[in-house]
Amino acid sequence: MHGRIKIQKYTHSQRRFSMKLNRLVKSKEKFSNPELVISGRIFYKGKLTQGTIGISDGKIVAVGKNLKGIENIDFGDKIILPGFTDMHVHFREPGMEHKENFETGSIAGLRGGITTYFDMPNTKPATDNYARIERKIELAKSRSYSDFGLYALLTDGTTRENVKNADAYKIFMSTSTETEDFGEYSELGRILSTFDDAIIAVHAEHKKFVKDGNASTLYQHYLNRKNAENEAVKVIIPYAREGVHVCHISDPESLNLLEVVAQKITYETTPHHMLLNVKSHRGMLCKVNPPLRTEEEQKKIFDAFAAGKIKMLASDHAPHLEEEKQGAVVPSGVPGVETMVPVLMYFCKYGRISIDTLVSAGAYNPAQLFGLAKGEIAEGMYADITVWDATAITEIKDKEIWSKCGWTPFTGFNAIFPQYVFLRGTLMIEDYELVGKRSGMHISELTMAEDRATKETPTSKIHPN
């Protein structure tokens, strides 16, 4: 299918345990009485088709034309998509809970159709050792409304044993909010070899190409870091291998370099790098790293995503309070977990982006990368499901944002939010309101879809009912 990645099977040894994907009995009796059947226009095998989904024990047990369940919900002609995974968020806990926390961030994500997220390690203190990772897992379990995984911070001095309980790892090639940079780039090869079976996300901005100074405009901030991403990507490319992932691509020149090694490496972009530029009406509220670029560069990133050339989507949700963004020294980062999918669903409605591209980049491919039984509507997958009314277009406003920071760079943009969101078969959002309770699970507690990793396309079939 368009825009989907193929990832070879490998073991994430940093996970504390992994469970095999449960095999379903392919008998009619298995599908006769699902606990719940929902119907509507299902995104199935790359296209929308009228059908039904059978759900039992939190998983999809059948996809068919006329399934009947103990409970049945007919969504008519509403669009039914899988839940989305945001593989790049900063929920600021521990240490910066006044900006966001696992509760407020996960709820905001659910509003936007995000049922799984992966949280970054630049917290206070940094998530950089076994004890801190364990503590953060317990914090998230006690607060999160959706499923989650955690990154640990890597520097040139990190040992594998000290962070073996993380789900993935993060390298900052230059300093970021509340964290140190990686250190000596000459050590990248050794670290990547030490963590050779792990997912390693890289914030690619070369520190020698980041100019000092507090910019007063988005354009000045852009000039201060204009070549930093491109130069960092040049450093990373010789180490390209499965599991190395480059975050928030913003520079078309970086994209050109990465496309050469696209079979070995993955990379993402964000809605703010696709839709905003240095002329943003919100000014320095939109200061981010890597920076927003010129309108010409921004449009090239949008077009590349729409064409399926950038196969991963993430929000890089990095909230600060509005008053913090208006201070003498402006911190970098914008919120985005809540709006990532809704702003792009609006573009899907008018054909600027295909639903296949959006679902592949925001649901299927991230789940594929992490080996999760999520990201598609298929038998055996978790019943993470989002339901969308394509006629319900809303203008995004700060006062309606659920994120704790209370603002968005996309104010004034049109969006389509999911009307209903299910997490593992449980209704979490109903008629655009939160109705579910805290039920987030760490990914180590979930069934891992290990047999998906060698398959490029979904393997489920329409049940012949």
Secondary structure as GFF3:
##gff-version 3
##sequence-region A 1 465
A	DSSP	alpha_helix	28	32	.	.	.	ID=ss1
A	DSSP	beta_strand	36	44	.	.	.	ID=ss2
A	DSSP	beta_strand	47	56	.	.	.	ID=ss3
A	DSSP	beta_strand	59	64	.	.	.	ID=ss4
A	DSSP	beta_strand	71	82	.	.	.	ID=ss5
A	DSSP	beta_strand	84	89	.	.	.	ID=ss6
A	DSSP	alpha_helix	102	111	.	.	.	ID=ss7
A	DSSP	beta_strand	114	119	.	.	.	ID=ss8
A	DSSP	alpha_helix	130	143	.	.	.	ID=ss9
A	DSSP	beta_strand	147	154	.	.	.	ID=ss10
A	DSSP	three_ten_helix	161	163	.	.	.	ID=ss11
A	DSSP	beta_strand	168	172	.	.	.	ID=ss12
A	DSSP	three_ten_helix	185	187	.	.	.	ID=ss13
A	DSSP	alpha_helix	188	194	.	.	.	ID=ss14
A	DSSP	beta_strand	200	203	.	.	.	ID=ss15
A	DSSP	three_ten_helix	207	209	.	.	.	ID=ss16
A	DSSP	alpha_helix	218	225	.	.	.	ID=ss17
A	DSSP	alpha_helix	228	236	.	.	.	ID=ss18
A	DSSP	three_ten_helix	237	239	.	.	.	ID=ss19
A	DSSP	beta_strand	244	246	.	.	.	ID=ss20
A	DSSP	alpha_helix	252	260	.	.	.	ID=ss21
A	DSSP	beta_strand	266	269	.	.	.	ID=ss22
A	DSSP	alpha_helix	271	275	.	.	.	ID=ss23
A	DSSP	three_ten_helix	283	286	.	.	.	ID=ss24
A	DSSP	alpha_helix	295	306	.	.	.	ID=ss25
A	DSSP	beta_strand	312	313	.	.	.	ID=ss26
A	DSSP	alpha_helix	322	325	.	.	.	ID=ss27
A	DSSP	alpha_helix	340	349	.	.	.	ID=ss28
A	DSSP	alpha_helix	355	359	.	.	.	ID=ss29
A	DSSP	pi_helix	360	364	.	.	.	ID=ss30
A	DSSP	alpha_helix	365	370	.	.	.	ID=ss31
A	DSSP	beta_strand	385	388	.	.	.	ID=ss32
A	DSSP	beta_strand	394	395	.	.	.	ID=ss33
A	DSSP	three_ten_helix	398	400	.	.	.	ID=ss34
A	DSSP	beta_strand	414	415	.	.	.	ID=ss35
A	DSSP	beta_strand	418	423	.	.	.	ID=ss36
A	DSSP	beta_strand	426	430	.	.	.	ID=ss37
A	DSSP	beta_strand	433	434	.	.	.	ID=ss38
A	DSSP	three_ten_helix	443	445	.	.	.	ID=ss39
A	DSSP	three_ten_helix	450	452	.	.	.	ID=ss40
###
